[in-house]
Amino acid sequence: MLAGGEVEQTKRSKDDPSLRSCAEENENGHGHKKAGSDNRNDSVVWTTGESSDSDRLTSRLPVSRFSEEYSSVQRLAKGGFGDIYKAKQNLDETYYAIKVVKCDAHALREVVALAQLQHPNIVRYSTTWKESSPPQPTERLKDEEVESDEEDESDEGIESDEGVESDEEDESDEVDESGVSFKSNAPSTYLYIQMEFCGGTLTDWINKKNHEEARGKMETLNIFQEIVGGVEYIHSQEHIHRDLKPDNILFGSDGTVKIGDFGLVTKIKDKNGDAIKRTKRTGTASYMSPEQENLRDYDEKVDIFPLGLIFFELLWRFSTGMERVKLWGDLRSGCLPEKFRRVHFSEHVLIKKMLSEAPKDRPGAKDIVKRLILLIGKQTGPLDTRSL
């Protein structure tokens, strides 16, 4: 597992002109500015002598910051929302995760959120820059993805775990927050988002434990406590993650749990403090809350539902992928195995609450943190849920 680098945090607010200019660059073509611009993608050569004005300014191909400043590049993941690369920064000789996405309102919202959210249990953001194209294949680019015609047995029969978005128009407030609009036929500009590199996911941890006879109860509770601590902070900053799942929960170099992939992050309320009409089916189908799937008005409680499913996965050993398939629908309906209730009674009560169909019946992240402290500190009897 490779350590994430310590770099000076470069915060980008929604007033940052370098981010707000994405739309203009998309419309003007490949993000190029006029001569004399400080854009890293532009390169011009001024000549001397008795040449004509038209000869004095000679344009060259854009120089890629990514190809110039990074080496040992490996693609870790690819998908509809962008690609993730592992790359070594040549100056500080540290490996980072670089997410490359098209520069649009969704990408800007992710960058703004990452810059604002500073917490031990959230993937650490470093900086962002724009380029006119995604990384190009070279001798240095190695694809580390393991592709197979056979899906992992733990996901066999389960709906795709990729984040999905509806074709409906996205909530207007989210586009307005970035202050830009985009034309679908405009040339693309790409955002390169640099974050700390984490060496493993919670999915990896769960799959490993599913092949072991037993797992430590205290280790499991501590992991979940860190996850919920990160979610509590996200909600306290008026954000909703909307795509919590084991694939998006990582482990840092020191083993600290880190919540990542803020590609679907959104605000709880608009800038006037009013409720937001949102897009249906924004998230990952198998972890999506009922209201996230069917309604356009929902709040941060959509993040509690997938947390309930994740908590169960941390505690329960799935012996086969088929067992997971058969059990998953029942779990989403709040029906847990009888054996689980007998072995993990206190956790069973809490998870049932978290998987409530009605959002108002689910505890908030702050309440779950309190319950976990109680569970970790004293495993002496059934959980008192009267205050939930």
DRENDO-1510 file (C-alpha; in Angstrom, 1 decimal, always signed):
<recs>
REC; n; res; u; v; w
REC; 1; MET; +0.0; +0.0; +0.0 .
REC; 2; LEU; +1.5; +3.3; -1.0 .
REC; 3; ALA; +1.3; +6.4; +1.1 .
REC; 4; GLY; -0.6; +9.5; -0.1 .
REC; 5; GLY; +1.5; +12.6; -0.3 .
REC; 6; GLU; +1.5; +15.5; +2.0 .
REC; 7; VAL; +1.1; +18.6; -0.1 .
REC; 8; GLU; -0.1; +22.0; +0.6 .
REC; 9; GLN; -3.9; +22.1; +0.3 .
REC; 10; THR; -5.0; +24.1; -2.7 .
REC; 11; LYS; -8.6; +25.1; -2.1 .
REC; 12; ARG; -10.7; +26.0; -5.0 .
REC; 13; SER; -14.0; +27.8; -4.2 .
REC; 14; LYS; -16.8; +28.2; -6.6 .
REC; 15; ASP; -15.6; +31.8; -7.2 .
REC; 16; ASP; -12.3; +30.5; -8.5 .
REC; 17; PRO; -12.1; +32.0; -12.0 .
REC; 18; SER; -9.9; +29.1; -13.2 .
REC; 19; LEU; -12.8; +26.7; -12.5 .
REC; 20; ARG; -15.6; +29.0; -13.5 .
REC; 21; SER; -14.1; +29.4; -17.0 .
REC; 22; CYS; -14.7; +25.8; -18.0 .
REC; 23; ALA; -17.8; +26.6; -19.9 .
REC; 24; GLU; -16.1; +29.4; -21.8 .
REC; 25; GLU; -13.2; +27.2; -22.7 .
REC; 26; ASN; -15.5; +24.4; -23.8 .
REC; 27; GLU; -17.3; +26.9; -26.1 .
REC; 28; ASN; -14.1; +28.5; -27.5 .
REC; 29; GLY; -12.4; +25.1; -28.2 .
REC; 30; HIS; -10.0; +23.0; -26.2 .
REC; 31; GLY; -9.5; +25.6; -23.5 .
REC; 32; HIS; -6.9; +27.7; -25.3 .
REC; 33; LYS; -6.5; +31.3; -24.2 .
REC; 34; LYS; -5.1; +34.3; -26.0 .
REC; 35; ALA; -1.3; +34.8; -26.4 .
REC; 36; GLY; +0.3; +35.6; -23.0 .
REC; 37; SER; -2.1; +33.4; -21.0 .
REC; 38; ASP; -0.8; +31.5; -18.0 .
REC; 39; ASN; -2.8; +28.4; -19.0 .
REC; 40; ARG; -0.5; +25.4; -18.6 .
REC; 41; ASN; -1.9; +23.9; -21.8 .
REC; 42; ASP; -0.9; +26.8; -24.0 .
REC; 43; SER; +2.6; +27.2; -25.4 .
REC; 44; VAL; +3.7; +30.0; -27.8 .
REC; 45; VAL; +7.1; +31.0; -29.3 .
REC; 46; TRP; +8.0; +34.6; -29.8 .
REC; 47; THR; +10.5; +35.1; -32.7 .
REC; 48; THR; +12.8; +38.0; -33.3 .
REC; 49; GLY; +14.2; +39.5; -36.5 .
REC; 50; GLU; +12.5; +41.1; -39.5 .
REC; 51; SER; +9.7; +38.7; -39.9 .
REC; 52; SER; +6.1; +39.7; -40.4 .
REC; 53; ASP; +3.6; +40.1; -37.6 .
REC; 54; SER; +2.0; +36.8; -38.6 .
REC; 55; ASP; +5.3; +35.0; -38.4 .
REC; 56; ARG; +6.3; +36.4; -35.0 .
REC; 57; LEU; +3.7; +34.3; -33.1 .
REC; 58; THR; +4.1; +30.6; -33.9 .
REC; 59; SER; +1.8; +28.2; -32.1 .
REC; 60; ARG; +2.8; +24.8; -31.0 .
REC; 61; LEU; +0.8; +21.8; -29.8 .
REC; 62; PRO; -0.4; +22.1; -26.2 .
REC; 63; VAL; +1.9; +20.8; -23.5 .
REC; 64; SER; +0.3; +18.4; -21.1 .
REC; 65; ARG; +1.0; +19.0; -17.4 .
REC; 66; PHE; +0.1; +15.5; -16.6 .
REC; 67; SER; +2.6; +14.0; -19.1 .
REC; 68; GLU; +5.3; +16.5; -18.2 .
REC; 69; GLU; +5.1; +16.3; -14.4 .
REC; 70; TYR; +4.1; +12.7; -13.7 .
REC; 71; SER; +5.6; +9.3; -14.4 .
REC; 72; SER; +4.9; +5.6; -13.7 .
REC; 73; VAL; +1.3; +6.2; -14.8 .
REC; 74; GLN; -1.1; +3.3; -14.3 .
REC; 75; ARG; -4.8; +3.4; -15.0 .
REC; 76; LEU; -6.7; +1.9; -12.0 .
REC; 77; ALA; -10.3; +2.3; -13.1 .
REC; 78; LYS; -12.4; +3.6; -15.9 .
REC; 79; GLY; -16.1; +4.4; -16.1 .
REC; 80; GLY; -18.8; +6.7; -17.3 .
REC; 81; PHE; -17.8; +9.4; -14.8 .
REC; 82; GLY; -14.1; +9.4; -15.6 .
REC; 83; ASP; -10.9; +7.5; -15.2 .
REC; 84; ILE; -8.6; +7.1; -12.2 .
REC; 85; TYR; -4.9; +6.9; -12.6 .
REC; 86; LYS; -2.1; +6.2; -10.2 .
REC; 87; ALA; +0.9; +8.4; -11.0 .
REC; 88; LYS; +4.2; +9.6; -9.4 .
REC; 89; GLN; +4.8; +13.3; -9.2 .
REC; 90; ASN; +8.3; +13.8; -10.4 .
REC; 91; LEU; +9.2; +16.6; -8.0 .
REC; 92; ASP; +8.1; +15.2; -4.7 .
REC; 93; GLU; +8.4; +11.5; -5.9 .
REC; 94; THR; +5.1; +10.7; -4.3 .
REC; 95; TYR; +2.3; +8.6; -5.8 .
REC; 96; TYR; -1.1; +10.2; -6.1 .
REC; 97; ALA; -4.5; +9.3; -7.5 .
REC; 98; ILE; -5.5; +11.4; -10.5 .
REC; 99; LYS; -9.1; +11.5; -11.5 .
REC; 100; VAL; -9.7; +12.7; -15.1 .
REC; 101; VAL; -13.2; +13.9; -16.0 .
REC; 102; LYS; -14.9; +16.1; -18.5 .
REC; 103; CYS; -15.1; +19.7; -17.2 .
REC; 104; ASP; -18.8; +20.2; -16.6 .
REC; 105; ALA; -21.1; +21.3; -13.7 .
REC; 106; HIS; -20.9; +17.9; -12.0 .
REC; 107; ALA; -17.1; +17.8; -12.1 .
REC; 108; LEU; -16.9; +21.4; -10.7 .
REC; 109; ARG; -19.2; +20.5; -7.9 .
REC; 110; GLU; -17.0; +17.5; -7.0 .
REC; 111; VAL; -13.9; +19.7; -6.9 .
REC; 112; VAL; -15.5; +22.4; -4.8 .
REC; 113; ALA; -16.8; +19.8; -2.3 .
REC; 114; LEU; -13.4; +18.0; -2.1 .
REC; 115; ALA; -11.6; +21.4; -1.5 .
REC; 116; GLN; -14.1; +22.2; +1.3 .
REC; 117; LEU; -14.3; +18.9; +3.0 .
REC; 118; GLN; -11.2; +18.4; +5.2 .
REC; 119; HIS; -11.6; +15.4; +7.5 .
REC; 120; PRO; -9.4; +12.4; +8.5 .
REC; 121; ASN; -12.0; +10.0; +7.0 .
REC; 122; ILE; -12.3; +11.7; +3.6 .
REC; 123; VAL; -9.8; +11.2; +0.8 .
REC; 124; ARG; -7.4; +14.2; +0.9 .
REC; 125; TYR; -7.7; +16.6; -2.0 .
REC; 126; SER; -4.5; +18.3; -3.4 .
REC; 127; THR; -5.2; +20.4; -6.5 .
REC; 128; THR; -6.9; +20.6; -9.8 .
REC; 129; TRP; -6.0; +21.7; -13.3 .
REC; 130; LYS; -7.5; +21.7; -16.8 .
REC; 131; GLU; -6.2; +20.2; -20.0 .
REC; 132; SER; -7.7; +19.9; -23.5 .
REC; 133; SER; -7.6; +16.1; -23.6 .
REC; 134; PRO; -7.5; +13.0; -21.4 .
REC; 135; PRO; -4.1; +11.2; -21.0 .
REC; 136; GLN; -2.8; +9.8; -24.2 .
REC; 137; PRO; -1.5; +6.2; -24.5 .
REC; 138; THR; +2.3; +6.2; -24.2 .
REC; 139; GLU; +5.0; +3.7; -23.2 .
REC; 140; ARG; +4.7; +5.0; -19.7 .
REC; 141; LEU; +1.0; +4.3; -19.4 .
REC; 142; LYS; +0.2; +0.9; -18.0 .
REC; 143; ASP; -3.4; -0.3; -17.7 .
REC; 144; GLU; -3.7; -2.0; -14.3 .
REC; 145; GLU; -7.3; -3.0; -14.7 .
REC; 146; VAL; -8.0; -6.7; -14.5 .
REC; 147; GLU; -10.7; -7.3; -17.0 .
REC; 148; SER; -12.5; -10.7; -17.2 .
REC; 149; ASP; -15.7; -12.0; -18.8 .
REC; 150; GLU; -16.6; -13.4; -15.4 .
REC; 151; GLU; -17.8; -11.0; -12.8 .
REC; 152; ASP; -16.7; -11.3; -9.2 .
REC; 153; GLU; -18.8; -13.9; -7.5 .
REC; 154; SER; -19.6; -11.5; -4.7 .
REC; 155; ASP; -21.6; -9.3; -7.2 .
REC; 156; GLU; -23.1; -12.2; -9.2 .
REC; 157; GLY; -26.7; -11.4; -10.0 .
REC; 158; ILE; -26.5; -8.0; -8.3 .
REC; 159; GLU; -27.3; -4.9; -10.3 .
REC; 160; SER; -24.2; -3.0; -11.5 .
REC; 161; ASP; -22.4; -1.1; -8.8 .
REC; 162; GLU; -21.4; +1.7; -11.1 .
REC; 163; GLY; -23.0; +5.0; -10.2 .
REC; 164; VAL; -25.9; +5.7; -12.5 .
REC; 165; GLU; -27.7; +8.9; -13.3 .
REC; 166; SER; -31.1; +9.5; -14.8 .
REC; 167; ASP; -31.6; +11.0; -18.2 .
REC; 168; GLU; -33.8; +13.6; -16.6 .
REC; 169; GLU; -32.5; +17.2; -16.4 .
REC; 170; ASP; -30.4; +17.6; -13.3 .
REC; 171; GLU; -31.4; +19.8; -10.5 .
REC; 172; SER; -31.0; +23.4; -11.6 .
REC; 173; ASP; -29.5; +24.6; -8.4 .
REC; 174; GLU; -26.5; +22.3; -8.8 .
REC; 175; VAL; -25.7; +23.8; -12.2 .
REC; 176; ASP; -26.3; +27.3; -10.9 .
REC; 177; GLU; -23.9; +26.8; -8.0 .
REC; 178; SER; -21.0; +26.5; -10.4 .
REC; 179; GLY; -22.1; +29.6; -12.3 .
REC; 180; VAL; -21.6; +28.0; -15.7 .
REC; 181; SER; -23.7; +26.4; -18.4 .
REC; 182; PHE; -22.5; +23.9; -21.0 .
REC; 183; LYS; -23.3; +23.2; -24.6 .
REC; 184; SER; -23.4; +19.5; -25.4 .
REC; 185; ASN; -21.8; +20.0; -28.8 .
REC; 186; ALA; -18.9; +22.1; -27.5 .
REC; 187; PRO; -15.3; +20.8; -27.6 .
REC; 188; SER; -14.4; +19.1; -24.3 .
REC; 189; THR; -12.1; +20.4; -21.6 .
REC; 190; TYR; -10.9; +17.9; -18.9 .
REC; 191; LEU; -10.4; +18.4; -15.2 .
REC; 192; TYR; -7.4; +16.6; -13.6 .
REC; 193; ILE; -8.2; +16.1; -9.9 .
REC; 194; GLN; -5.2; +15.1; -7.7 .
REC; 195; MET; -5.9; +13.3; -4.5 .
REC; 196; GLU; -4.0; +11.1; -2.0 .
REC; 197; PHE; -3.4; +7.6; -3.2 .
REC; 198; CYS; -5.1; +4.8; -1.2 .
REC; 199; GLY; -4.1; +1.2; -1.7 .
REC; 200; GLY; -7.3; -0.8; -1.2 .
REC; 201; THR; -11.1; -0.6; -0.9 .
REC; 202; LEU; -13.6; -1.8; +1.6 .
REC; 203; THR; -14.8; -4.2; -1.2 .
REC; 204; ASP; -11.4; -5.9; -1.0 .
REC; 205; TRP; -11.6; -6.1; +2.7 .
REC; 206; ILE; -15.1; -7.7; +2.7 .
REC; 207; ASN; -14.1; -10.2; -0.1 .
REC; 208; LYS; -11.1; -11.2; +1.9 .
REC; 209; LYS; -13.1; -11.7; +5.1 .
REC; 210; ASN; -15.7; -13.7; +3.3 .
REC; 211; HIS; -13.0; -16.4; +2.7 .
REC; 212; GLU; -12.1; -16.5; +6.4 .
REC; 213; GLU; -14.1; -18.4; +9.0 .
REC; 214; ALA; -14.3; -15.5; +11.4 .
REC; 215; ARG; -13.7; -11.7; +11.6 .
REC; 216; GLY; -12.9; -9.6; +14.6 .
REC; 217; LYS; -16.0; -7.8; +16.0 .
REC; 218; MET; -14.0; -4.9; +17.3 .
REC; 219; GLU; -12.2; -4.4; +14.0 .
REC; 220; THR; -15.5; -4.3; +12.2 .
REC; 221; LEU; -17.0; -1.8; +14.6 .
REC; 222; ASN; -14.0; +0.5; +14.4 .
REC; 223; ILE; -14.1; +0.5; +10.6 .
REC; 224; PHE; -17.8; +1.3; +10.5 .
REC; 225; GLN; -17.3; +4.0; +13.2 .
REC; 226; GLU; -14.8; +5.7; +10.9 .
REC; 227; ILE; -17.1; +5.5; +7.9 .
REC; 228; VAL; -20.0; +7.0; +9.8 .
REC; 229; GLY; -17.7; +9.7; +11.3 .
REC; 230; GLY; -16.9; +10.8; +7.7 .
REC; 231; VAL; -20.5; +10.8; +6.7 .
REC; 232; GLU; -21.5; +12.8; +9.8 .
REC; 233; TYR; -18.9; +15.4; +8.8 .
REC; 234; ILE; -20.2; +15.5; +5.2 .
REC; 235; HIS; -23.7; +16.1; +6.4 .
REC; 236; SER; -22.5; +18.8; +8.9 .
REC; 237; GLN; -21.1; +20.7; +5.9 .
REC; 238; GLU; -24.5; +20.6; +4.2 .
REC; 239; HIS; -23.5; +18.0; +1.6 .
REC; 240; ILE; -25.0; +14.6; +0.6 .
REC; 241; HIS; -22.6; +12.0; -0.9 .
REC; 242; ARG; -25.3; +10.0; -2.8 .
REC; 243; ASP; -23.1; +7.1; -3.8 .
REC; 244; LEU; -21.9; +5.3; -0.6 .
REC; 245; LYS; -20.8; +1.7; -1.2 .
REC; 246; PRO; -17.8; -0.5; -0.4 .
REC; 247; ASP; -16.1; +0.4; -3.7 .
REC; 248; ASN; -16.0; +4.1; -2.7 .
REC; 249; ILE; -14.6; +3.5; +0.7 .
REC; 250; LEU; -10.9; +3.2; +0.8 .
REC; 251; PHE; -8.0; +2.6; +3.2 .
REC; 252; GLY; -5.2; +5.1; +3.6 .
REC; 253; SER; -1.5; +4.2; +3.9 .
REC; 254; ASP; -1.9; +4.0; +7.7 .
REC; 255; GLY; -5.1; +1.9; +7.6 .
REC; 256; THR; -7.4; +4.9; +8.2 .
REC; 257; VAL; -10.8; +4.6; +6.5 .
REC; 258; LYS; -11.4; +7.2; +3.7 .
REC; 259; ILE; -14.6; +8.0; +1.9 .
REC; 260; GLY; -13.9; +8.8; -1.8 .
REC; 261; ASP; -15.6; +9.4; -5.1 .
REC; 262; PHE; -17.6; +12.6; -4.7 .
REC; 263; GLY; -18.8; +12.6; -8.3 .
REC; 264; LEU; -22.5; +12.7; -7.3 .
REC; 265; VAL; -22.1; +15.0; -4.3 .
REC; 266; THR; -24.8; +17.7; -3.9 .
REC; 267; LYS; -25.9; +20.2; -1.3 .
REC; 268; ILE; -28.7; +19.4; +1.2 .
REC; 269; LYS; -30.5; +22.7; +0.4 .
REC; 270; ASP; -30.1; +25.4; -2.2 .
REC; 271; LYS; -28.4; +28.8; -1.5 .
REC; 272; ASN; -31.7; +30.2; -0.2 .
REC; 273; GLY; -32.1; +27.3; +2.3 .
REC; 274; ASP; -35.0; +25.8; +0.3 .
REC; 275; ALA; -35.5; +22.1; -0.6 .
REC; 276; ILE; -34.1; +20.9; -3.9 .
REC; 277; LYS; -35.9; +19.1; -6.6 .
REC; 278; ARG; -33.4; +16.4; -7.5 .
REC; 279; THR; -32.8; +13.8; -10.2 .
REC; 280; LYS; -34.3; +10.3; -9.7 .
REC; 281; ARG; -32.1; +7.3; -9.7 .
REC; 282; THR; -28.9; +9.1; -9.1 .
REC; 283; GLY; -26.4; +6.7; -7.4 .
REC; 284; THR; -25.8; +3.0; -7.5 .
REC; 285; ALA; -28.9; +0.8; -7.9 .
REC; 286; SER; -28.0; -1.9; -5.4 .
REC; 287; TYR; -27.2; +0.6; -2.6 .
REC; 288; MET; -29.8; +3.3; -3.5 .
REC; 289; SER; -32.4; +4.3; -0.9 .
REC; 290; PRO; -36.1; +3.9; -1.9 .
REC; 291; GLU; -36.7; +7.7; -2.1 .
REC; 292; GLN; -33.5; +8.2; -4.1 .
REC; 293; GLU; -34.9; +5.8; -6.6 .
REC; 294; ASN; -38.4; +7.1; -6.8 .
REC; 295; LEU; -38.6; +10.7; -5.6 .
REC; 296; ARG; -37.2; +14.0; -6.5 .
REC; 297; ASP; -37.2; +15.5; -3.0 .
REC; 298; TYR; -34.9; +13.9; -0.5 .
REC; 299; ASP; -32.3; +14.9; +2.0 .
REC; 300; GLU; -29.2; +13.5; +3.7 .
REC; 301; LYS; -31.1; +10.5; +5.0 .
REC; 302; VAL; -30.4; +8.9; +1.6 .
REC; 303; ASP; -26.9; +8.3; +2.8 .
REC; 304; ILE; -28.1; +6.4; +5.9 .
REC; 305; PHE; -29.8; +3.6; +4.0 .
REC; 306; PRO; -26.6; +2.4; +2.2 .
REC; 307; LEU; -24.7; +2.7; +5.5 .
REC; 308; GLY; -27.1; +0.1; +6.9 .
REC; 309; LEU; -26.3; -2.3; +4.0 .
REC; 310; ILE; -22.6; -1.7; +4.4 .
REC; 311; PHE; -22.8; -2.4; +8.2 .
REC; 312; PHE; -24.5; -5.7; +7.5 .
REC; 313; GLU; -21.8; -6.6; +4.9 .
REC; 314; LEU; -19.1; -5.9; +7.5 .
REC; 315; LEU; -20.6; -8.2; +10.0 .
REC; 316; TRP; -22.0; -11.1; +7.9 .
REC; 317; ARG; -20.0; -13.6; +6.0 .
REC; 318; PHE; -21.3; -14.4; +2.6 .
REC; 319; SER; -20.1; -17.9; +1.7 .
REC; 320; THR; -21.0; -17.6; -2.0 .
REC; 321; GLY; -22.1; -14.9; -4.5 .
REC; 322; MET; -25.4; -16.7; -4.8 .
REC; 323; GLU; -26.1; -16.3; -1.1 .
REC; 324; ARG; -25.6; -12.6; -1.5 .
REC; 325; VAL; -28.0; -12.5; -4.5 .
REC; 326; LYS; -30.8; -14.3; -2.6 .
REC; 327; LEU; -30.3; -12.2; +0.6 .
REC; 328; TRP; -29.9; -8.8; -0.9 .
REC; 329; GLY; -33.5; -8.1; -1.8 .
REC; 330; ASP; -34.6; -9.1; +1.7 .
REC; 331; LEU; -31.9; -6.8; +3.2 .
REC; 332; ARG; -33.2; -3.8; +1.3 .
REC; 333; SER; -36.6; -4.5; +2.7 .
REC; 334; GLY; -35.2; -4.6; +6.2 .
REC; 335; CYS; -35.5; -8.4; +6.6 .
REC; 336; LEU; -32.3; -9.7; +8.2 .
REC; 337; PRO; -31.4; -13.4; +8.8 .
REC; 338; GLU; -32.6; -14.8; +12.1 .
REC; 339; LYS; -29.1; -16.1; +12.8 .
REC; 340; PHE; -27.8; -12.5; +12.4 .
REC; 341; ARG; -30.3; -11.3; +15.0 .
REC; 342; ARG; -29.2; -13.9; +17.5 .
REC; 343; VAL; -25.5; -13.3; +17.0 .
REC; 344; HIS; -25.5; -9.5; +16.6 .
REC; 345; PHE; -28.7; -8.4; +18.4 .
REC; 346; SER; -27.6; -4.8; +19.1 .
REC; 347; GLU; -26.3; -4.3; +15.6 .
REC; 348; HIS; -29.5; -5.9; +14.2 .
REC; 349; VAL; -31.7; -3.3; +15.9 .
REC; 350; LEU; -29.6; -0.5; +14.7 .
REC; 351; ILE; -29.4; -1.8; +11.1 .
REC; 352; LYS; -33.2; -2.3; +11.0 .
REC; 353; LYS; -33.6; +1.4; +11.9 .
REC; 354; MET; -31.1; +2.5; +9.2 .
REC; 355; LEU; -32.9; +0.5; +6.6 .
REC; 356; SER; -36.3; +2.0; +7.4 .
REC; 357; GLU; -38.3; +2.7; +4.2 .
REC; 358; ALA; -39.4; +6.1; +5.6 .
REC; 359; PRO; -36.4; +8.5; +5.8 .
REC; 360; LYS; -37.8; +10.1; +9.0 .
REC; 361; ASP; -37.5; +6.7; +10.8 .
REC; 362; ARG; -33.8; +6.4; +10.1 .
REC; 363; PRO; -31.3; +7.8; +12.7 .
REC; 364; GLY; -29.0; +10.6; +11.6 .
REC; 365; ALA; -25.3; +10.0; +11.3 .
REC; 366; LYS; -24.7; +11.8; +14.6 .
REC; 367; ASP; -27.0; +9.5; +16.4 .
REC; 368; ILE; -25.3; +6.4; +14.8 .
REC; 369; VAL; -22.0; +7.7; +16.0 .
REC; 370; LYS; -23.3; +7.8; +19.6 .
REC; 371; ARG; -24.8; +4.2; +19.3 .
REC; 372; LEU; -21.4; +2.9; +18.0 .
REC; 373; ILE; -19.5; +4.4; +20.9 .
REC; 374; LEU; -21.9; +2.6; +23.1 .
REC; 375; LEU; -21.5; -0.7; +21.2 .
REC; 376; ILE; -17.7; -0.4; +21.2 .
REC; 377; GLY; -17.4; +0.6; +24.8 .
REC; 378; LYS; -19.8; -1.9; +26.4 .
REC; 379; GLN; -21.0; -5.1; +24.7 .
REC; 380; THR; -23.1; -6.1; +27.7 .
REC; 381; GLY; -26.6; -6.4; +26.4 .
REC; 382; PRO; -29.2; -5.3; +23.9 .
REC; 383; LEU; -28.9; -1.8; +22.4 .
REC; 384; ASP; -31.2; +0.7; +24.0 .
REC; 385; THR; -32.9; +2.2; +21.0 .
REC; 386; ARG; -35.4; +4.4; +22.8 .
REC; 387; SER; -33.4; +7.5; +22.0 .
REC; 388; LEU; -33.1; +6.7; +18.3 .
</recs>
